Amino acid sequence: MSKLVPRKQDSTLIVYESKFNLNLVLHRAHAAFPRKLVMKKIVITILLIAAIAATGWYWWSHRSADNSDELTLFGNVDIRQISLAFDNSGRISELRAEEGDHVAAGQIVGRLDTRTLELQAEQQEANVEVQRQALLKLRNGTRPEEIDQARAQLASAQASSVRADQDFERANRLYDARGGAISEQSVDQARADAQTAKAKVAELQAALNLALAGSQVEDIAGAEAQVKASEANLALLKHQIDQGQLRAPVDAVVRSRLHEPGDMVTSASAVFSLALTEPKWVRVYVSETDLGKIRPGMEAQVSTDSHTDHPVSGKVGYISSVAEFTPKSVQTAELRTNLVYEVRIIVTDADNVLRLGQPATVRISTGATPIEAAR
């Protein structure tokens, strides 16, 4: 029995020693496992969890958006503009509008120096009057007093012609009868005087005949054409003077005053930049997925950062039929990577609170009936 005890104790020691050696081996193996692999497993696990969470959030948010009856869009206020310029070239003499002023259609907002044109118009008016009187004279014919005067002048010329003939005959007889009582030069002079007197009679006789016959149709027509040409030149000068006035074509607001009195301008030089008060719209962009939710005529509410509590009413007025990729002005990161369609929201801005280029938020009730359809 004394021999079995030591053997039992040795067996226990061997078991304990074996367990100790196994733990030591496992500890060393764990310590020897690369830390990089452990970290890689941790990172992969975290990424998988994040991806699952993001996918769930994306599905939930889009499901909520699809089920919503309101579509929220972002854009900018857009207004038509006019570059207002004179029709003629010249020096500006007066400007009657400042930046920010409201101008009405037809209102004179500027003038050119038209003094030279005005003087030319006055001269042309006088020419027209002269030609009108000449035409009137042709139409009325010769006055009786003028005819009597022409007859008297003819009678006087005839008497002078008779005397000239008598003087020539007397001079010719004296020259022939007395053999040089008068010189040959005197005879020639008498002959010339007689011929001149006859020519004067013929001239006055033709004038009397013309006075008795009256004006010809061709003369009257020519005078009428001259009057019309002069009147057309006068009308052109007056039109050029009128073009020296710069008028607002429509109701608008002055955005910019680009010149001052004294400046030389041409018809290509804009003097004012005008912004139309109507129509106004908000330009927004709709993604492909939301395009089917809106139709022309749908009601919309437009709000800005300065009037969040007082939205402006509007409606969908235009939906582009052409998709755009990466437009010049986009409002969200999602739109910058998708195909989008331009949409214009026509607004009724009675209080004139919207400004050109102002950022705006548009809310469209997709469950409502379009205005045009309701009508």
BELHUQUI-V785646 format. One record per residue. N is the residue number from 1. RES is the residue in one letter. PSI is psi in whole degrees, -180 to 180 (none if undefined). D_LAST is the distance of its C-alpha to the last C-alpha in whole Angstrom. Layout:
n:res:psi:d_last
N:RES:PSI:D_LAST
N:RES:PSI:D_LAST
This chain:
n:res:psi:d_last
1:M:-34:117
2:S:-22:118
3:K:-24:116
4:L:-29:113
5:V:-51:112
6:P:-39:111
7:R:-40:110
8:K:-41:107
9:Q:-40:106
10:D:-38:106
11:S:-41:103
12:T:-42:101
13:L:-38:102
14:I:-41:101
15:V:-47:97
16:Y:-40:97
17:E:-36:97
18:S:-44:95
19:K:-41:92
20:F:-42:93
21:N:-38:93
22:L:-44:89
23:N:-38:87
24:L:-39:89
25:V:-44:88
26:L:-41:84
27:H:-43:84
28:R:-36:85
29:A:-41:83
30:H:-40:80
31:A:-31:81
32:A:-15:81
33:F:133:78
34:P:134:76
35:R:-27:73
36:K:-39:71
37:L:-37:70
38:V:-46:70
39:M:-37:67
40:K:-42:65
41:K:-38:65
42:I:-45:63
43:V:-44:61
44:I:-41:60
45:T:-43:59
46:I:-43:57
47:L:-40:55
48:L:-42:54
49:I:-43:53
50:A:-40:51
51:A:-42:49
52:I:-42:49
53:A:-43:47
54:A:-41:45
55:T:-41:44
56:G:-41:43
57:W:-42:41
58:Y:-44:39
59:W:-42:38
60:W:-44:37
61:S:-42:35
62:H:-33:33
63:R:-39:33
64:S:-39:31
65:A:-40:29
66:D:-33:28
67:N:-9:27
68:S:148:25
69:D:8:22
70:E:133:22
71:L:125:23
72:T:126:25
73:L:161:26
74:F:138:28
75:G:-159:28
76:N:149:29
77:V:135:27
78:D:137:27
79:I:141:27
80:R:146:28
81:Q:155:31
82:I:132:33
83:S:108:37
84:L:126:38
85:A:160:42
86:F:154:44
87:D:-26:44
88:N:167:48
89:S:153:51
90:G:-172:53
91:R:132:54
92:I:127:51
93:S:-24:52
94:E:140:50
95:L:134:46
96:R:14:44
97:A:146:42
98:E:166:42
99:E:132:40
100:G:-10:38
101:D:145:37
102:H:129:34
103:V:146:34
104:A:159:32
105:A:130:32
106:G:-7:35
107:Q:135:37
108:I:122:41
109:V:-5:41
110:G:161:45
111:R:149:47
112:L:161:50
113:D:111:54
114:T:24:54
115:R:-42:57
116:T:-44:59
117:L:-36:56
118:E:-40:56
119:L:-41:60
120:Q:-36:60
121:A:-39:57
122:E:-42:60
123:Q:-42:62
124:Q:-34:60
125:E:-41:59
126:A:-41:63
127:N:-40:64
128:V:-41:61
129:E:-40:63
130:V:-45:66
131:Q:-32:65
132:R:-41:63
133:Q:-39:66
134:A:-40:68
135:L:-40:66
136:L:-39:66
137:K:-42:70
138:L:-40:69
139:R:-38:67
140:N:-20:70
141:G:-177:73
142:T:139:76
143:R:154:77
144:P:-36:80
145:E:-39:82
146:E:-35:82
147:I:-44:83
148:D:-41:86
149:Q:-40:87
150:A:-38:86
151:R:-40:89
152:A:-42:91
153:Q:-37:91
154:L:-42:92
155:A:-42:95
156:S:-41:96
157:A:-36:96
158:Q:-40:98
159:A:-41:101
160:S:-36:101
161:S:-38:101
162:V:-44:104
163:R:-39:106
164:A:-37:105
165:D:-40:107
166:Q:-41:110
167:D:-38:110
168:F:-42:110
169:E:-41:113
170:R:-45:115
171:A:-36:115
172:N:-38:115
173:R:-41:118
174:L:-37:120
175:Y:-37:120
176:D:-38:121
177:A:-45:124
178:R:4:126
179:G:52:125
180:G:23:123
181:A:-34:123
182:I:160:120
183:S:159:118
184:E:-29:116
185:Q:-37:113
186:S:-36:113
187:V:-43:113
188:D:-38:110
189:Q:-41:108
190:A:-39:108
191:R:-43:107
192:A:-40:104
193:D:-38:103
194:A:-41:103
195:Q:-39:101
196:T:-41:99
197:A:-39:99
198:K:-39:98
199:A:-38:95
200:K:-39:94
201:V:-43:94
202:A:-39:92
203:E:-47:89
204:L:-31:89
205:Q:-40:89
206:A:-39:86
207:A:-40:84
208:L:-41:85
209:N:-40:84
210:L:-39:80
211:A:-37:80
212:L:-34:81
213:A:-26:78
214:G:-179:75
215:S:148:73
216:Q:158:72
217:V:-38:68
218:E:-38:68
219:D:-42:69
220:I:-43:66
221:A:-41:64
222:G:-41:65
223:A:-38:65
224:E:-41:61
225:A:-39:60
226:Q:-40:62
227:V:-44:60
228:K:-41:57
229:A:-42:57
230:S:-39:58
231:E:-37:55
232:A:-41:53
233:N:-39:55
234:L:-42:55
235:A:-38:51
236:L:-43:51
237:L:-42:53
238:K:-37:50
239:H:-41:47
240:Q:-36:49
241:I:-42:50
242:D:-35:46
243:Q:-13:45
244:G:-5:47
245:Q:128:45
246:L:119:42
247:R:145:38
248:A:127:35
249:P:-27:33
250:V:172:30
251:D:129:29
252:A:177:30
253:V:135:33
254:V:116:36
255:R:-41:37
256:S:142:40
257:R:110:43
258:L:-12:45
259:H:169:48
260:E:161:50
261:P:137:52
262:G:-19:55
263:D:143:53
264:M:129:54
265:V:162:50
266:T:179:49
267:S:-15:46
268:A:1:45
269:S:112:46
270:A:132:43
271:V:-40:43
272:F:150:40
273:S:119:38
274:L:143:34
275:A:125:31
276:L:141:28
277:T:-25:26
278:E:142:23
279:P:162:21
280:K:147:22
281:W:163:21
282:V:126:23
283:R:118:25
284:V:169:25
285:Y:133:27
286:V:138:26
287:S:167:28
288:E:-38:28
289:T:-28:28
290:D:-5:25
291:L:-38:23
292:G:-8:21
293:K:-17:20
294:I:152:17
295:R:154:15
296:P:137:13
297:G:-10:10
298:M:141:12
299:E:149:13
300:A:154:17
301:Q:128:19
302:V:126:22
303:S:154:26
304:T:170:29
305:D:-28:33
306:S:-14:33
307:H:61:30
308:T:-30:30
309:D:-6:29
310:H:77:26
311:P:155:23
312:V:135:21
313:S:149:17
314:G:-175:16
315:K:158:14
316:V:118:15
317:G:-24:15
318:Y:133:18
319:I:121:20
320:S:144:23
321:S:0:24
322:V:128:28
323:A:146:30
324:E:144:32
325:F:125:35
326:T:70:36
327:P:168:34
328:K:-38:36
329:S:111:34
330:V:156:34
331:Q:-19:33
332:T:159:35
333:A:-31:38
334:E:-42:36
335:L:-26:34
336:R:-12:37
337:T:4:38
338:N:163:35
339:L:134:33
340:V:165:29
341:Y:136:26
342:E:136:25
343:V:136:22
344:R:128:20
345:I:107:18
346:I:126:17
347:V:158:18
348:T:96:18
349:D:76:22
350:A:-33:22
351:D:0:26
352:N:54:27
353:V:-16:28
354:L:140:27
355:R:152:30
356:L:128:31
357:G:0:32
358:Q:132:31
359:P:142:31
360:A:152:28
361:T:129:26
362:V:129:23
363:R:122:22
364:I:127:19
365:S:102:18
366:T:-14:18
367:G:-5:17
368:A:160:13
369:T:135:10
370:P:147:9
371:I:-44:6
372:E:-38:5
373:A:-36:5
374:A:-31:4
375:R:none:0
